[in-house]
Amino acid sequence: MAGFQFLRVETFAQVRGQLGPTRAAGGRGGKGGQQKLTARQAIEEATRAENCTPHVPSPIKPNTLFGIESSELLAWCDSLYEQAAAQKVETKTGFKKQRTDTPILLGAVASFPSAADENNVEYTNWRSLTVKFLKEKYGDNLISVVEHTDETFGHIHGLISNAGKSVKMLHDGHLAAMEASGREAQGTAYKRGCAALQDQFYEAVGLPCGLARTGPRQARKTRSEWLADQRASEHLASEKKRIEALKAEAVEQLKAATSTRADAKKVHAATLEKHAEITRRMAALSATEKEAVAAKEKQLAEHQQKKKVEDAAAAAQRVSALLMKQGVKSSTPKKTR
């Protein structure tokens, strides 16, 4: 699948927060730039509430993929606000009511590089993996997952909460920043936490779907270099699917071999019998080898003893022969002149 992954995670509070200065024709805007949506406005956009999606010409009711139905999310938002209003936070001077600008909703948006299409296996696979990722990532804090099919690119919204408490601990960037000290260190830690989230999403969704980790501009690559990486990603995804298919085939073969408990017992018993036979054969082989070694040692000892006897007899014969020769020489009379 050509393209790169897209995942954005953002926090929302009960009141609108400052998103940052907007870029105008002559440069940057002032402090009164674009503002973040409130938690309710984010939910209204996700549920395609009336007059809340000016960027969509013809809004379509979203599909609920997990959790609370999209039609019930605004009512749930009311209860979330009530939970937030009841929260008490500990300060240096004691417990106080939780501030209204405390982020109480975490929104995750994942986008596919083409339109939502039920007949596109690549899209449906991406959608399933994305929902699985959100469920495993946020667990019981994941309230709802809805699918939008009315824009150029099919995308998914995940809504996460902490029962009215701050959701910063659920945001990878904020969580990493909390563990650092100093503004600069916290900024670096925040970026590192967000990058780690993208890595997790790539391993769980991007790579299996053949999507690149980053786009060509962000990765500072030429178009040809990025396309080469894209082809490599697609190859890895294909290989991963092949491995999964082989694993599934192996599992099916195992199920066929042990389709019933009785069959499993028979297979187990036969395996134990084969193991016992192998053990017996190895023991017998070991005993035979020991006997052969003992016989060789005995034969060698007998051969050495025999050689000793033969060597002793030969030595005696040589001594006897020498003595006889000396005796003959001593008994021979000397010639006289």
C-alpha positions as CSV (number, residue, x, y, z in Angstrom):
1,M,0.0,0.0,0.0
2,A,1.6,3.3,-1.1
3,G,1.5,6.1,1.5
4,F,2.6,6.8,5.1
5,Q,0.9,6.4,8.4
6,F,-1.0,9.2,10.2
7,L,-1.8,9.2,13.9
8,R,-2.6,12.3,15.9
9,V,-3.3,12.4,19.7
10,E,-4.7,15.6,21.3
11,T,-6.1,16.6,24.7
12,F,-9.3,18.6,25.3
13,A,-10.7,20.4,28.4
14,Q,-14.0,21.9,29.3
15,V,-13.0,25.3,28.1
16,R,-11.2,26.3,24.9
17,G,-7.4,26.5,25.2
18,Q,-4.8,28.4,23.2
19,L,-3.6,26.2,20.3
20,G,-1.0,28.7,19.0
21,P,-0.6,31.8,16.8
22,T,-2.0,31.6,13.3
23,R,0.1,32.4,10.2
24,A,-1.3,35.5,8.4
25,A,-0.4,37.0,5.0
26,G,2.4,39.2,6.5
27,G,3.8,36.7,9.1
28,R,2.6,35.2,12.3
29,G,-0.5,36.2,14.1
30,G,-0.7,37.5,17.7
31,K,-1.7,35.9,20.9
32,G,-5.3,35.8,19.8
33,G,-4.7,33.1,17.2
34,Q,-6.4,29.8,16.7
35,Q,-7.8,28.1,19.8
36,K,-8.3,24.4,20.6
37,L,-11.7,22.9,20.7
38,T,-13.4,22.0,24.0
39,A,-14.0,18.4,24.8
40,R,-17.7,18.8,23.8
41,Q,-16.8,20.4,20.5
42,A,-14.4,17.6,19.7
43,I,-17.1,15.1,20.4
44,E,-19.6,17.1,18.3
45,E,-17.2,17.0,15.4
46,A,-16.5,13.3,15.8
47,T,-20.3,12.5,15.9
48,R,-21.1,14.8,13.0
49,A,-23.4,17.0,15.1
50,E,-25.5,19.5,13.1
51,N,-23.6,22.7,12.1
52,C,-20.4,21.4,13.7
53,T,-18.5,20.2,10.6
54,P,-18.2,23.1,8.2
55,H,-15.2,21.4,6.5
56,V,-17.4,18.5,5.4
57,P,-19.9,19.4,2.5
58,S,-22.1,16.4,3.1
59,P,-21.7,14.9,6.5
60,I,-22.5,11.2,7.0
61,K,-23.3,9.5,10.3
62,P,-20.2,7.9,11.6
63,N,-19.9,4.1,12.1
64,T,-19.4,3.0,15.7
65,L,-16.5,0.4,15.7
66,F,-16.2,0.1,19.5
67,G,-17.8,1.2,22.7
68,I,-20.5,3.8,23.1
69,E,-22.6,4.5,20.0
70,S,-21.9,7.8,18.3
71,S,-25.5,8.9,18.9
72,E,-25.0,8.5,22.6
73,L,-21.7,10.3,22.9
74,L,-23.0,13.8,23.6
75,A,-25.1,12.5,26.5
76,W,-21.9,10.7,27.8
77,C,-20.1,14.0,27.4
78,D,-22.6,15.6,29.9
79,S,-21.8,13.0,32.4
80,L,-18.0,13.4,31.8
81,Y,-18.4,17.2,32.6
82,E,-20.3,16.3,35.8
83,Q,-17.5,13.9,36.8
84,A,-14.9,16.6,36.2
85,A,-16.8,19.1,38.2
86,A,-16.8,16.7,41.2
87,Q,-13.1,16.2,41.1
88,K,-10.8,17.5,43.9
89,V,-7.1,17.9,43.4
90,E,-4.5,18.2,46.1
91,T,-2.5,21.5,46.2
92,K,0.0,23.0,48.7
93,T,-2.8,24.6,50.6
94,G,-5.1,21.6,50.6
95,F,-7.7,20.0,48.2
96,K,-9.4,22.3,45.7
97,K,-11.8,21.9,42.8
98,Q,-10.3,20.7,39.6
99,R,-9.7,23.5,37.1
100,T,-12.0,23.7,34.1
101,D,-8.9,23.9,31.8
102,T,-7.7,20.5,33.0
103,P,-7.7,18.1,29.9
104,I,-10.4,15.5,30.5
105,L,-10.6,14.0,27.0
106,L,-8.0,12.5,24.9
107,G,-8.7,12.2,21.2
108,A,-6.8,10.0,18.8
109,V,-7.2,10.3,15.0
110,A,-5.8,7.8,12.6
111,S,-6.1,8.3,8.9
112,F,-5.8,5.9,5.9
113,P,-4.0,7.2,2.7
114,S,-7.2,6.6,0.5
115,A,-10.9,6.7,0.8
116,A,-12.9,4.4,3.1
117,D,-14.0,1.4,1.0
118,E,-15.5,-1.8,2.4
119,N,-14.4,-3.6,-0.7
120,N,-10.7,-2.6,-0.2
121,V,-9.1,-5.4,1.8
122,E,-6.1,-3.1,2.6
123,Y,-8.5,-0.5,4.1
124,T,-10.5,-3.0,6.2
125,N,-7.3,-4.6,7.4
126,W,-5.9,-1.2,8.4
127,R,-9.1,-0.4,10.2
128,S,-9.1,-3.7,12.2
129,L,-5.5,-3.2,13.2
130,T,-6.1,0.4,14.2
131,V,-9.0,-0.5,16.5
132,K,-7.0,-3.3,18.0
133,F,-4.1,-0.9,18.7
134,L,-6.4,1.6,20.4
135,K,-8.0,-1.1,22.6
136,E,-4.7,-2.6,23.6
137,K,-3.1,0.9,24.1
138,Y,-5.8,2.5,26.3
139,G,-7.7,-0.5,27.7
140,D,-10.7,0.5,29.9
141,N,-10.0,4.2,29.3
142,L,-11.1,3.8,25.6
143,I,-14.7,5.0,25.5
144,S,-15.6,4.8,21.8
145,V,-14.1,4.4,18.3
146,V,-16.0,5.8,15.4
147,E,-15.3,5.7,11.6
148,H,-15.7,8.6,9.2
149,T,-16.4,7.8,5.6
150,D,-17.4,11.3,4.3
151,E,-14.0,12.8,3.6
152,T,-11.2,12.2,1.1
153,F,-9.3,9.9,3.4
154,G,-11.0,7.3,5.5
155,H,-10.2,7.9,9.2
156,I,-11.0,6.8,12.7
157,H,-11.6,8.8,15.9
158,G,-10.8,7.2,19.3
159,L,-12.1,8.9,22.4
160,I,-10.3,8.3,25.7
161,S,-11.1,9.5,29.2
162,N,-10.1,9.1,32.9
163,A,-13.5,9.4,34.5
164,G,-13.3,13.2,34.7
165,K,-9.7,13.3,35.9
166,S,-6.8,14.7,33.9
167,V,-5.8,12.6,30.9
168,K,-2.2,13.9,30.7
169,M,-1.0,10.6,32.1
170,L,-2.6,8.8,29.1
171,H,-0.7,11.1,26.6
172,D,2.7,9.7,25.8
173,G,4.2,13.1,25.3
174,H,2.9,14.7,28.5
175,L,3.8,11.5,30.5
176,A,7.4,11.7,29.3
177,A,7.6,15.4,30.0
178,M,6.4,14.8,33.6
179,E,9.5,12.7,34.3
180,A,11.9,15.5,33.2
181,S,12.8,18.7,34.9
182,G,13.4,22.1,33.2
183,R,11.5,23.6,30.3
184,E,14.0,22.5,27.6
185,A,14.3,19.0,29.0
186,Q,10.6,18.7,29.2
187,G,10.2,19.8,25.6
188,T,12.7,17.2,24.5
189,A,11.0,14.5,26.5
190,Y,7.6,15.5,25.1
191,K,8.8,15.0,21.6
192,R,10.5,11.8,22.4
193,G,7.3,10.4,24.0
194,C,5.3,11.4,20.9
195,A,7.9,9.8,18.6
196,A,7.7,6.6,20.7
197,L,3.9,6.5,20.2
198,Q,4.4,6.8,16.4
199,D,6.9,3.9,16.6
200,Q,4.3,1.8,18.5
201,F,1.7,2.6,15.9
202,Y,4.1,1.7,13.1
203,E,4.9,-1.7,14.5
204,A,1.3,-2.5,15.1
205,V,-0.4,-1.0,12.1
206,G,1.9,0.9,9.7
207,L,4.4,-2.0,9.0
208,P,1.8,-4.8,8.6
209,C,-0.2,-2.5,6.2
210,G,2.9,-1.6,4.1
211,L,2.8,2.1,5.2
212,A,5.9,4.2,5.6
213,R,6.8,5.5,9.1
214,T,7.1,9.1,7.9
215,G,6.4,11.0,4.7
216,P,9.2,12.2,2.4
217,R,9.2,15.8,3.6
218,Q,9.3,15.0,7.3
219,A,12.0,12.4,6.8
220,R,14.0,14.9,4.6
221,K,14.3,12.4,1.7
222,T,14.1,12.8,-2.0
223,R,11.0,11.5,-3.7
224,S,13.0,8.5,-5.2
225,E,14.5,7.7,-1.8
226,W,11.1,7.8,-0.1
227,L,9.6,5.6,-2.8
228,A,12.5,3.1,-2.3
229,D,11.7,3.0,1.4
230,Q,8.0,2.6,0.6
231,R,8.7,-0.4,-1.6
232,A,10.8,-1.9,1.2
233,S,7.9,-1.3,3.7
234,E,5.5,-3.0,1.3
235,H,7.9,-6.0,0.9
236,L,8.2,-6.3,4.7
237,A,4.4,-6.2,5.0
238,S,4.1,-8.9,2.4
239,E,6.7,-11.1,4.1
240,K,5.0,-10.6,7.5
241,K,1.6,-11.7,6.0
242,R,3.3,-14.8,4.5
243,I,4.8,-15.7,7.9
244,E,1.4,-15.3,9.5
245,A,-0.2,-17.4,6.9
246,L,2.4,-20.2,7.4
247,K,1.8,-20.0,11.2
248,A,-2.0,-20.3,10.6
249,E,-1.4,-23.3,8.3
250,A,0.8,-25.0,10.9
251,V,-1.9,-24.4,13.6
252,E,-4.6,-25.9,11.3
253,Q,-2.4,-28.9,10.6
254,L,-1.9,-29.4,14.3
255,K,-5.6,-29.1,14.9
256,A,-6.3,-31.7,12.2
257,A,-3.8,-34.1,13.8
258,T,-5.4,-33.6,17.3
259,S,-9.0,-32.8,16.4
260,T,-10.4,-34.6,19.4
261,R,-9.1,-35.2,22.9
262,A,-8.9,-38.9,22.3
263,D,-6.7,-38.3,19.2
264,A,-4.6,-36.0,21.3
265,K,-4.2,-38.7,23.9
266,K,-3.3,-41.3,21.3
267,V,-0.7,-39.0,19.8
268,H,0.7,-38.2,23.2
269,A,0.8,-42.0,24.1
270,A,2.5,-42.8,20.8
271,T,5.0,-40.1,21.3
272,L,5.8,-41.4,24.8
273,E,6.1,-44.9,23.4
274,K,8.5,-43.7,20.7
275,H,10.5,-41.8,23.3
276,A,10.7,-44.9,25.5
277,E,11.8,-47.0,22.5
278,I,14.5,-44.4,21.6
279,T,15.7,-44.5,25.2
280,R,15.8,-48.3,25.2
281,R,17.7,-48.3,22.0
282,M,20.1,-45.8,23.2
283,A,20.7,-47.7,26.4
284,A,21.2,-51.0,24.4
285,L,23.5,-49.2,22.1
286,S,25.4,-47.9,25.1
287,A,25.7,-51.3,26.6
288,T,26.9,-52.8,23.3
289,E,29.4,-50.1,23.0
290,K,30.6,-50.8,26.5
291,E,30.9,-54.5,25.8
292,A,32.8,-53.9,22.6
293,V,35.2,-51.6,24.4
294,A,35.8,-54.1,27.2
295,A,36.4,-56.9,24.7
296,K,38.9,-54.7,22.8
297,E,40.7,-53.9,26.1
298,K,40.8,-57.6,27.0
299,Q,42.2,-58.5,23.6
300,L,44.8,-55.8,23.8
301,A,45.9,-57.0,27.3
302,E,46.2,-60.6,26.1
303,H,48.1,-59.5,23.1
304,Q,50.5,-57.4,25.2
305,Q,51.0,-60.3,27.6
306,K,51.7,-62.7,24.8
307,K,54.2,-60.3,23.3
308,K,55.9,-60.0,26.7
309,V,56.3,-63.8,26.9
310,E,57.5,-64.0,23.3
311,D,60.0,-61.1,23.9
312,A,61.3,-62.8,27.1
313,A,61.7,-66.2,25.3
314,A,63.6,-64.5,22.4
315,A,65.8,-62.7,24.9
316,A,66.6,-66.0,26.6
317,Q,67.5,-67.6,23.3
318,R,69.8,-64.7,22.5
319,V,71.6,-65.0,25.9
320,S,71.9,-68.8,25.6
321,A,73.3,-68.5,22.1
322,L,75.8,-65.9,23.3
323,L,76.9,-68.1,26.2
324,M,77.3,-71.1,24.0
325,K,79.4,-69.1,21.6
326,Q,81.7,-67.8,24.4
327,G,82.0,-71.4,25.9
328,V,83.1,-72.8,22.6
329,K,85.8,-70.1,22.2
330,S,87.2,-70.7,25.7
331,S,87.5,-74.6,25.3
332,T,89.4,-74.4,22.0
333,P,93.2,-75.2,22.6
334,K,95.8,-72.6,21.6
335,K,98.2,-73.4,18.8
336,T,102.0,-73.9,19.9
337,R,104.9,-72.9,17.8
